[in-house]
Amino acid sequence: METAIKCMEYGILFFFLYGIIMSLFSLYIKKEKNKGVYKQTNSFSVLIPCHNEDAVIFDNLQSISDSSYDKSLLNIYVICDNCTDQTIEVVNTFKYSHMNMKIHCIEVNGGSKPKALKECTKILKNNNLWVDDNIVVLDADNRISPSLFDTFNREIQNGSKIVQVSIQPLNNKSFVAKGFTSAFNNMNRSYQYARNVLNLSGLLCGTGYSVNREVWDKVGFDDCNTL
């Protein structure tokens, strides 16, 4: 019993020290290498799970519209999971005013984000629409950088099969929101950025990531029950 307790104590101490040591690398300013010019070749299926998101989905789609990436290489699937507000109407209105974008509204009865993603991918596969090179997952309230898809495209051409970008919350209106933002920014810097400095893999954080379609199918991303 005493041995087990000692092992637990050493384990906790190890992870505590690991976190401290890892966070020290976040102080390093990593010099950006010459990114060069990469031809826009990769196609993306952009999956956006929604449940009553009519207040934010327009800004999400507008940020994608403002993207510098070739819109013919983007298929945007807004997954409407039991939406009872105006989400579908907002999406359709945006769609018909942006005919240069391929926006699809997929209605599902999921009940959670993972289940909504699973139902959507099943529909796409059954209708032979699961054809794009990579799968991107965004939250409905995300507003992406104009260079997001170019970044994905560059990293993919450099050999990455899975790419997680940095996430920065914008909501600082309440005390709780400020705490969430602080925690998220700390995680981005002290863990994700620090691991990037060391050329280690980061963590997928539920949104803002791209996965190669063949890897998605092989790993079984669409059969996950959690983010």
N, C-alpha and C positions, 0 to 999 in steps of 0.2 A: 504493500500500500504506500509506504514511504517512498519507494522507488518511483512509483507512478506519479506521485505528487511532485517529486523532484523533476521528473521528465516534463511535466506540465509547466513547471516554473521556468525551466531552461527554454522550453518552446516559446513561452510568452516573452521571455527576455530576448530571445533570438529575433522574433518578429518585431519587437519594439526597437531593437538596435538596427535591424535591417531598414525599417522605415526612416529612422533618423539619418543613417548613412546615405540612403538613397536620396533623401531630400536635399542633402548637401550639393549634389550634382545639379540641382535646379538653379544654383547660383551661377553656374557657368553659362556664359553667353556663346552659344554655338554659332559660328560663322556660316552663313548660307553659301553653299557652293553654287557655281554657275549653273542655273537651272536649264539654260538652253531653250531651244524652240522644239516643241513636240507637236507633230501633226495630230489633229483630233480624229482618232480612229476608233476608239472604244465606244460601244453603245451601252446605254444604261436604262434599266427598268427602275423607276423611282417609286417606291412604295411609301404611301403616307397614310397610316391608320388614323381614322377620325371617329370620335364619338361626340356629337354636338359641338362642333368646332367652328361655327359660322362667324365667330368674332375674330378668328385668327387665320383661317385658311386662305383668305384673299392675300394677305401679306406674304404668306408662305409661297403661294403660286407666283406672286409678283416678283419675289426675289429670284425665283427660278427663271422667270421671263427676262430679268435683268442680267442673267448669267451670260458670260462671254462664250459659252460653249455652243456648238452647232445644235440647234433645236431638233434637227432631223434625227439626231442620234439619241434623243431622250424620249422615252415613253413614260408618262407620268400617270400613275394609278392612285387615285384618291380612294381609299378604302373606307366607305361609309358604314360603320358598324352600329346598326340600330339607331341611326340619327333621327331625332324627332324635332330638330330645329330647322334652320334654313341652310344647313351645310350643303346639301345637294344643289339647291337653287343657286347658292353663291358660286359653287364650282362650275355649274353649267353656264351661268352668266359670264364668268371669266373665260371659260372655254370658247364661247362664241364671239368674244371680243379679242381673242388671241388665236386666230386660225393658223398661225405659224407653229403652234405648239400642239403636240399630241397628248391631250389630256383625256383620261378615261375615268369615269365614276363607277366604282365597283361596290355594289351593295351586298353586305354580308350580315350574318347573324352570329358574330363571334363571341362577344361578351368580355373580351380582354384584348390587349394589343397583340400578344403572341397568337391567340386564336384567330384574330382578324387577319394577321399575316398568313397564317396557315390556310384559312379559307380562300384568301385572295390567290395565293400561289396555286391552289388546287384548281380554281377557275381558269387561271391563265394557262396552266398545263393542259387541262381538258379541252381548251379552245386553241391549242397550238400557238399561244402567244408568249410562251416562255422561251424567248429566242435571243434576247439581248445578251451581250457579253458579260455584263455585271449587274448586280442587284444593289441598289442604294436604299437605305431605310432612313426616313426623316420623321420627326414628330410634326404634328400639325402646326404647332406654334413656332417652328424653326424659321429663321430668316437666314438664308445662306449667303456666303461671300460670293461675289461675282466670279471668282476664280476657282470655286469649289470643284467643279467637274474637270477643269483643266488640271487641277492638282491630282485628282483621282487618276486621270488619263496618264499624267507624267509618271506617277508612282507605279502604275500598272505596267507601263512600257519599260520601267526599270526593274521589273520582275516581281513586284508585290502582288499577291493574290487577294489579300485583305488589307484595307486601309481605313484607319480611324482618324478623323480630323479633330482638331481642338474645338471644344464646345464652350461657349461663353454666354451665360444667362444675361438677359437684359432687364429683368424685372427687379427693381429695387424700391418698390413703392411701400412695402410693409417691412416690419421687423423680421418676420419669418422669411420673406423673400430675400432680404439682405443676408440673412444667415445662410440660406440655401446657396445664394450666389457666391458668398465667401467660401463655403465648403467646396463648391464646384471648382472655383478658380484655384483653390489650394490643391485640389486633386490634380487638376490639369498641370499645374506647375511642379509640385513636389513629387508627383509620381509619373504622369504621362511624359512631361517634358524631360524629366530627369532620365527616364529610361531611353528616350530618344537620343539624348546626349551620349549615352553608353551604347547606342545601336542595338538596344534590346527591344523586344516586342512590347507594345502598350496593351491596354485593355479596351475591348469593345464596350461602350457605355450605353447601348440601347438606341442611339440615334447618331446620325452623321457618319455612317460608315458605308463602305463599298465592299462587296464580296463577289468574287468570280463565280459565275453561274454554275460551273461544273463543281467547284468546291462547295457551294451552297447545297447542291444536290447530294454530293458525296457525304458531307458531314450531317446533312439532315436538318438544316436551319429551320425549314418550314414545319418541323415537327417538335420544335422546342416549346416548353410550357412556361418559361420565364424569359425575361429580357437578358 
